[in-house]
Amino acid sequence: MLRIQCPHCGLRDHEEFSYFGDATKKYPDLNPALHDEWVDTVYTRQNPKGLHQEFWQHTLGCRRWLVVTRHTVTHDIVKVQIAAERETV
């Protein structure tokens, strides 16, 4: 069972959270000329092996946005931080 330590609500089951994707992606500028870059950024997904930062929202709790650093093979969570205060791996 995957459990996430919410900084505001404590240890909770992952079913209280919604996954929102890669927290390490860089998004292009809002410019119609960059349409192809936006399509690539939104729809192309990497499948990293190892530690990875992901956006999660505690939708059934405090509704805060978090960055969860999780090992994609073992699903071990090594760090949870408030999204606005995040650090990159």
Rosetta blueprint (number, residue, H / E / L):
1 M L
2 L L
3 R E
4 I E
5 Q E
6 C E
7 P L
8 H L
9 C L
10 G E
11 L E
12 R E
13 D E
14 H H
15 E H
16 E H
17 F L
18 S E
19 Y E
20 F E
21 G E
22 D E
23 A L
24 T L
25 K L
26 K L
27 Y L
28 P L
29 D L
30 L L
31 N L
32 P H
33 A H
34 L H
35 H H
36 D H
37 E H
38 W H
39 V H
40 D H
41 T H
42 V H
43 Y H
44 T L
45 R L
46 Q L
47 N L
48 P L
49 K L
50 G L
51 L E
52 H E
53 Q E
54 E E
55 F E
56 W E
57 Q E
58 H L
59 T L
60 L L
61 G L
62 C L
63 R L
64 R L
65 W E
66 L E
67 V E
68 V E
69 T E
70 R E
71 H E
72 T L
73 V L
74 T L
75 H L
76 D L
77 I E
78 V E
79 K E
80 V E
81 Q E
82 I E
83 A H
84 A H
85 E H
86 R L
87 E L
88 T L
89 V L
